[in-house]
Amino acid sequence: MAFIDCRTLTPREVAPGFRGRFVHGQHMTLAIWDIDAGSGLPEHSHVHEQIVKVVSGEFELTVAGERRVLTADTVAVVPSGVLHSGRAITNCQVIDAFHPVREDYR
């Protein structure tokens, strides 16, 4: 077990406008993103199952061709291998949970 103050984690820009702080467990990764308005990720897929939770702001997420605007009241589940893309409508903070661990975010 570990207790981590996320404010002490060094953010890393993984894509333009996407700054993430990462916590890795044995089987999953938690990503805490600060995303600039207008920043986007092109359509992609990965082996990881992903749960997306917007903490603040508005984030447009397209999963398997279905587009939704996520706010602090919504959560999205992206199954493994499914094409998805996203764009920050406003500055926002988003939390992603990935299973299995995102080795590329270590």
N, C-alpha and C positions, 0 to 999 in steps of 0.2 A: 504494500500500500504506500502511496505517496501523496503528499499534499503540495500543491503548486500554486503560487501566486502568479496568475497569468500576466499581470502587469510587469513581471520581471523577465518574461520571455522576450527575446529579441525578434522583432518582426522581420520577415523576409518577403521581398516582392517576387512572387512566382510568375506573375503575368503583369503587364502594364496596368497599374491602378489597383492591383490585388495584393495587399500586404497581409501575410498570415503569420500567426503564432501557433505552434504545434505542440500537442501533447500526445505521446505515444504510449499505449499500453502494450500488453503482450499480444493482443489480438485485434486491436483497433486504434484508430487515430482520430483525435479531435482537432479540428482546425478552427481558429477564431480569426475571422477576416475583417479588415477594415477596407472598404471598397469605395473608390472615387466614382462619383456620378458620371455616367456615360461609358464607364469601363466595361468591357465584355469579354466573354470567353467563347470561342468558336465551337461549333458542334463537335462533340467528341464522346467517347465511351471509355470505360475502364472496367477491370474485373471487380472493382470494389462496389459493394452496396453502399449507398450514400443517403443520409438523412440530412435535409437542409432546413435550418431554422433561422428566420430573420429576427434579429434582436431589435434593430431600429432601421428606419428608412423603407425604401421600396426596391425590390429586386425582381426583374422579369426572368422567369425560368421557363424554358421549353423542354419538355420531356416526351420523347417519342412523338414529336409533332404537335403536342398539346401545349399551348402557351398560357401561362398564368402570371399574375403579378402577386408576389408574396409580400406580406407585411408582417408586423409583429404577431399577428393572430393566426398565421398559417405555417404549416410544415409541409414539406414535400419529401416523398420517398422515391429515390432513383434506383431501380433494380440494377444488378450487375449486368454489364454489357449493353445497356440501353443508351441510345444516342440522346444527348442533351446539350443545351447551351444556355448561357445566361448573360444578363446585362443589368448593371446598376442604374436604376432610373434616377435615384437620388444618392447622395452619400449614404452608405449603410454599413451596418455591422451584421455579419452572418456567421452562424456556427454550423459547421459540417461535421458529421460523424461518419467515419469510413470503416468498413470491415471488408477484408482484413487490413492490417496496418499499411499505410501509404509509405513505403520505403523511400519513394522519391521525394518525400517531404522531410526526411530526417536531416 
